Amino acid sequence: MSQSEHVLLAEKLKQRTKLFGIIKMYRTLPKTTEAQIISRQLLRSSTSLAANYRAACRARSKAEFTAKMCIVVEETDETVFWIELLVETNIIPLKSIKGLNAEINELLAIFSTVRRTAKGKRQALLVDCVWFFQSDNQTINKSMTLYVQPPSAHASGCFL
């Protein structure tokens, strides 16, 4: 994968982490106390994952990148939790956020694989990401290949 492809992939992931759907959903949620508390937590975790992914892309070392990616995975997983809680408490129906739910689960799978790879000892390698998630009572299988390399290998500073 060329340097420009790495930069493009990192930029696409930066855009995907912004999760504009969460902000739109937040604005339409009921004004009940429980809905507002859960939705604020969702907004915090989703914006934190975006900010920390951007920080990971500017990491100065592999250790800093790995540490930031650990935070990204934690915040992404927390975002999944708050979405699940909104659905399971019947504050919102799953069908109304099906695409958003699939997107956040896909990002969690990608970031978990990148973190696991970054913690390894190899300098650069191909990573095959395979993940499963539920959507309308069916299991969806997705896959993607990522090339993870050290920051010195390209100018953007991002490992992707």
HELIX and SHEET records of a PDB file:
HELIX    1   1 GLN A    3  THR A   17  1                                  15    
HELIX    2   2 PHE A   20  THR A   28  1                                   9    
HELIX    3   3 THR A   33  CYS A   57  1                                  25    
HELIX    4   4 LYS A   62  GLU A   88  1                                  27    
HELIX    5   5 LEU A   94  ILE A   97  5                                   4    
HELIX    6   6 LYS A   98  LYS A  119  1                                  22    
HELIX    7   7 PRO A  151  ALA A  153  5                                   3    
SHEET    1   A 2 LEU A 125  SER A 135  0                                        
SHEET    2   A 2 GLN A 138  VAL A 148 -1                                        
END                                                                             
